[in-house]
Amino acid sequence: MTFFNDKKEENIKDLLSISDKTKAILDKNEKRANRVTSIVLLILSLGLFISLFFVLYTVNEEKKNNALIIILSLATFCTISGLFGLLYRKEYAWKKWLLLCTIGISLAAMNYFFGSTFQIAIILPLILSCIYCSPKFTLKVGIIFGLLFFIMEIVAISTGYFFDINIVIFKPGYVVDLTDRFTRFYYDRSQVDIPATYANYFLSYAIIEYIVYIIFFLACLLASGLTSDNLKKQAYAVEKELRLQEEINLAKDVQSNSLPINFNEVKEKCSDIDIYGMVMSSNDTSGDIYDFFLIDDKHLCFCLGSVSSKGIEAVLLMNKAKEIIEEKAKQGNSPKEIFEYLNNNIFKEGNESLFITMWLGIFDKSTNSLTYVSAGEIKPLVANYNEYKLIDDNPSSIFLGGVKDTKYKEHKIYFLRGEKIFLFTQSLIECLNIENQMYGLNKLKEYLNLNIDNNVNQIIDGVQKEIETYSSNVIQSNDITMLMMEYKE
């Protein structure tokens, strides 16, 4: 049986599909990370400009001009990149690479010119990569910038700019003037045994340097992974909350659209019957529903029920039940037969936690009789002899959808002119006040007895105000649903 046509299902999917909040939060984090990296880049550019004075007074004349041009170019590039990252708000995938590559190249150049002072700077790109919360990005940064610094040191050895004299192996007979050590040590590469220097570099320097680098690299990779997991969990929690709220809003819309709103329709066709209902929605839509319709000129079917779950699943299940009831009732089935068919139709093996509590009655005007069946805890109140009493104190039948092939017991009572029947979900009498006390059945009966002469609209509206006053705006966990029928004199 089809309960929603393709158009309705498409609308429901559209309402349920919200933007990817997880991606939005990750994008926001990347923007924040780019701002931090841009600020670091601007600080680095300031350091480069300051280092120009160091070059003026420490680098020998032969190397000074080249050093000044390179450092000035790097400082300018760092400033432009930093300002771009900080001021240009639009994000690109390559933006973080631009910022980090600028930092890496600048640090490698400073390491090239100023030596051991900037050795520790090799880990700066790694540290900055962690704030992007992407282990893959940190892995790429670690490999790329590790290779970059390694290549810069190899180049420094071969061009005569390597800072550590203990690494360089000079050819026999070459005299080294150590006074240059304090201004910067530069050497004539023609007097250096390059193969021996490379061997010495790898064995006595590079191994130790890159073992330390790998330790930092693994630590940053771990930190990036942990922060990524935490950020995704946070994003997932936010998205889950938004999706839940979206589902609740959808459920409320579907629920309200499923409720009958033309209460005069029955009265217009049967002037001696008056009926009125209401759902007081909770924070989480419970899928409560009431329904009524004329089977023919003499028979009125009406029901009230609640689903064990909440949200859109509950609403759709109740709508399914509502359509089955209307179809089967108009085919001439009794309440008992309707419930037994409905129970098997909504039963799902292994999902006994999803069930419906419901009361269903068919009133026959020709005999003044009300034939009804109950599944669960719903027990209506009937006004007899100016007092409301429970229609049935006997235990109710088992709920719908819980056990396959359940047999339901049918009951019959007779109505006198002027009598009313008041249906309500258990959540009405379980409504809590600010002191965590339940409203209770006795208070409900007391209110109904005091207002027994009012019409169905006045009584239900009055109960609503009574509950709102009693609960003092305490948010209830379940919907409160009421339906009242009067056989008028």
N, C-alpha and C positions, 0 to 999 in steps of 0.2 A: 504493500500500500504506500502510495506517495503522499507525503504530508506537506512537502514544500516543493513548489515547482522550481525549475532551473533558475528563474529570475530571482526568486527569494533566496535561494542558496548563494547566488552570486552576490546579492546585496549583503548577506551575512558575512561572506568572506571579505568583502570590501570593508565592512565595518570593523572586522577583527584584525585586518592587516594594518599595523601602524609602522611608522618609520623605525629603522634599525637603530635603537637607542644605544646599543653596545658600540656600534661603529661611531656614533656621534660622540660618545664619551672618549673613545680612543682618539678620534680626530682632535677633540678638545685638548687631550693630553699632549698630542704632537705639537699643537700650536704653542702650548705652554713650554714644551721642551725647546722648540725653536727660539722662543723669546729668551730663555735662559742661555742657550748656546750663542745667540746674537750678542747678549750682554758680555759673555766671556770673550767673544771675538773682539768687541770694542775695547775691553780691558787689555787684551793682548796687543791690539793695535797701538794703544797708548804706550805699552811696554816697548814696542818696536820703535816708536818715535823717540823714546827716552834712550834706547840703546844706540841711537845715532851718535849721541855725545860720547858714549863709550868707545865707539868705533873711531871717532875723531882723535881720541887720545891714546888708544892702545894698539891699533892696527898699524903695521909699518906702511910707509908711503907707497910701496910697490903694490900692496893689496888694498889700500884704503878706498880709492875711487870706486873700484868694483863693488866692494862691500857696502859703501854708502848707497850706490844706485840700487843694489838688490834689496837692501833693508828698507829703503824709502819706498820702493815699489810695493814690497810686501805690506808695509804699514798702510799705505794708501788703499791697497786691495782689501785688506782686513777691515778698514774703516767703512769702505763702500759696502762690502758684504754684510757687515754687522748692522749697518743702518738699513739696508734692504730687508734683512731678516726681522728687524725690530719694527720697522714702520710699514712695510708692505704686508697687509693682513691676509691677502689671499694665499692659500697654502697649495704647494705643489709637492709631488712625491720627491722631486730632486732637490727641494729646498734644503732639507737637512744635510744632504750630501754636499751641497755647495758650502754650507756653513762649516761642516766638520773637515772637509777637504782643505778649506782655507786655513783652518786652525792647524791641521796636520802639516801642510806644506810650510807654514810659517814657523812652526816648532822645529821641523826638520832643518830648515835654513838656519835658525838660531843655534841649533845644536851643531850645525856645520861651521858657523862662524865663532861661537863662543864656548863650545866644548862642554865640559862636565857640568857646568852650571845648569844646563838645560836637559841633562840626561833624564831626570825624573819626569820631565814634561811629556815623555813618550806615552805615559798612561792617561794623559788628560783627555784625548779623544775617546778612549775607552770609558772613562768615568762619565763623560757627557752622553755617550750612547746609551747608558743605563736609564737615563730619564725618559727615553722614548718608549720604554717598557716593551721592547721587542727583542727576544733572544736572537732571532735571525739577523736583525740589524746589528746587534752587538757582535755577533760572530763575524759578519762581513767587515765591520769596522776594525776588529781586532786583527784579522788577517791582512787587510789592505794597509793599515797604518803600521803594523809590525814590519811588513815588507818595505814600506816607504822609508822608515827610519834605518832599516838595515842597508838598503841601497844607498842612502845618503852617506852612511859611514864608509861603505866600500868606495864610493866616489871620493870622499874626503881623503882617504888613504892614498889613492892613486893620483890626486891633484896637489898633494902637499899641504892640505888644510887640516889633517887629523890632529886633534888637540893633545892627545896623550903621548908623550915622548917615550913612555915605557913600552908602547906597542910597536913603535917604528924601529926597524932593524936597518942600521946604516951599513954601507959598504966599508970594508976595512980601510983605515987611513983617513976617514972623514972626521973632522973635528967639529963638535957641536958647541955653539955658543949658548950656554944656558941662561945668559942674561935676558935673552928674548922670551924666556919662559914666563916672565911676569907681565909682558905686554901682549903676548900671544905667540905661540910657538909655530912658526912656519918653516918648512924645510924644502930643500932642493930635491925634488923627486928623482933627479938623475943620480943622486948620491944614496938613494934608498934601495935596499934589496926588497923589491915589491913582493915576490913570492914568499920570502921568509916573513915579511911583515904581515901578509894575509894569514899565514899559518899561525903566527903569534897572536894575531887579532882573534881568530876563531877559538884558539885553545885557552888563552888567558883572559879574554875579555867578553867576546860575543856569547859564549856558552853561559857564563854567569848572568850577563845582562838579560838574555832571552829566557833563561829559567825564571828569573824574577818577573819578567814580562808575562810569561805564560801563567804564572801563579796569579798575577793581577787580572789577566785575561779570563781565567776560569772563574775567579771571584766575581768579576763584573758580569760574566755570562750567567752565573747563578743568581746574582742580585737582579739582573734584568728579567730572568725567568720568574722569580718570585714576585717582583713588582707587577709583571705582566699578568700573572695569575690573580693577584689581588685586585688589580684594576678591572680585569674581566669579570671577576666575581661581583665586584661592586656594580659594574655596568649591567651584569645579568640581573642583579637584585633590583636595580632601578627599572630595567626593562620588564621584569616580571611583574613588578608593582603596577607599572603603566598598563601592561597588557591585562592584568587582573581588573584594573579600574575600567579599561575599555570594554572588557567582557561584561562587567557589571552594568555599565551604561547600556550596552547592547541588549543585555538580558532584560533590563527595565523597559527598554523600548519595545522589545518583542512581547514582553508580558503585558504591558499596558495596551498594546494593539490587539492582543488576543482576548481581552476582557470585554464582555458586552457592555455597551454604554447607553443603549436605548432602552431604558427601563420601562418606558411607556408602551413599548411594542406589545408586550403581553397584556397590559391593561386595556389597550385599544381593542384587542381581539377578545379578551375575557375581562369584562368590567368588574367581575367579582374577585379577581386575583390581583394582588399588589406585591411587587418584588423589588428588592434593592440590595446592592452589594458594594463592597469596598475592600481594597488592599492597601494597608499601611506599610509601605516599603521600608525595609531595614537598610543598613549599610551594605550588606551583601544580599542580593536578590535570591530568595529561596525557591522560587518557582511556584509559589502559591497561586492558586487560581480558583475562581468561582465561575459558574456558567449556568445558564437557563435558556430554554427554548420550548416552544409549543410543538409537540409531536403532531397533534391535530387539534380540533376545536375543543376537545374534552380532556386532553392529557398534557400536563406540563412536566417536563423533566428538568430537574435542577440538581446541581452537585457542587461540592467544595472539597479541595484537596491540597496537599503539600508534598513536595519531593524531598527525599533525604539529603540530596546534594544541593549545591548552590550554583549560581551563575547561569551561563547560557545552556549548559548541558541539562540543568534542571528545567529551564523554561521550555526547551525543545521537547524534552520528554513529556512534560505536562501538556504541551500543545498536541503532541501525538495522541495522548490519552483522550484529550478533549474531542478530537476529530473522530476517534473510534467510538466514543460514547454517543456522539450525535448520529453517526452513521447507523450504529446498531440499534439505537432507540427508535429511529425513524423506520427501521425495518420490522419493528414490532417485538423486539426482544425484551425480556423482563430485566430488572436490575441485576438479578442473580446471573443471568446468562451474559449480560454485558460485562460484568466484572470477571467472570471466568474466562471469557474470550480475551478481555483486555489484559488480564494477568499473564496469560500465556504469550500474548503478542509482545509485551514489553519485557518479559523474562529473558535474562541473559545468563547463560551458564558461566559460573566463576565470578559473577559480578553481583552478588547478593546484597552488597552495600547500597546499591542504587534501587530504591523502591519508592512507591507512592502510598501515602496515607490519604484515604478519600471516603466521602459519604455521598451516596447517590440515591435520589428518590424520584418516583414518578407519581404525580398526584392525578387521580381520576375524578373529575368533577361529577360524573354520572353517578358515582357511588360514594362520593366524599371520602374516598380512601387514599391513603398514602402508602405505597409499597416502597420499601427502601432496603438498602444493604450497606453495611459499613465494613471498611477495610482499614483497620488501625484504631487509633484512639479518638477519632472525632465522634463526639456525642452531642447532638443538638439539644437545645432547650425548647420546650413547647409550653405556651401559655394556656394552662387549663384552670378554670375557676379562679381567675384573677391572680394566678401565681405561676411563675415559670418553674418547670421541673424538667429534669433530664428525661429525654425520650426513652432511654433504655439504659439500665444499670448493668445489664449483662455484658460480659467480656466481648469485645469486638473481634471480628474475624481477622485473620492474618493479612498484612499489607499486600498491596499489588506489586507483582514483579519479583517477589522474594523466593517463592517456592512454586515450581511448575505444577500444573494440574490441581491447584488449590480449589476446594469446594467452598462456596460462600453461602451463608444462611440468610434467607430473605425474611423480612418482617413486614407486618401491616398494621397500621393504626387508622382510626377514622377521625375526620376533622369536623368540628362544628363551625358554624358561621361565626366569624369574628376571632377565631383562633389564629395564632401566629406560631411559626417555627423559626428559631434563630440558630443558624449554623456558624461555627467559628473554629479556627485552628487552635491547637493547644497553646500556641505562642501568646494568645490573648491573655489567658489566665496565668501564664508564666512570665508575663511582662514584669520587669524589675524596676524598682524605684532607686533613688540615690542611696538608700540604706541597704540595697541588695535584697529587698523583700519582694516576693511575688504578689501580683495583684489578686489572684485567687478566684475560685469559682463563687464563693460566697459573696464577695464584693460585686461580681458581675450580676448575680441573681438579685442582689439587693437593688442595684441600679435599675435593672429591667423591671422589677416589680413596682418601683416608684414611678416608672414612666410607661406603665402597661397600656395606657390609653392612647399613647402617641402612635403615629403611623410609622411605617417601616423606615422611611427616610429620616425622620426625626430621631428614631431610636438609634440607628446605626451612626448617624452624625453625632449624637449625644455620647455614645460609647467611645467614639474616636476622641472627642474632647476630654472625656473622663480619663482615658488612657494617657493622653498627652499631659494632662495635669498630674496624674499619678506618677508618671515616669520622670517628670521634671527635666525633659530633654535628654534623658539618659539614652544613649544609642543602643537599640535592641539588636540582638544577633540574628533574629528571624523575622520574616514578614508576618504581619498580623492580618488575617483575612476573615471577613464576615459576610454573610448572606442571610437575608430575612424574607420570608414569604408569609403573606396574610390572606386567609380565605375570608373575604369581606362579607359583611351582612347585606 
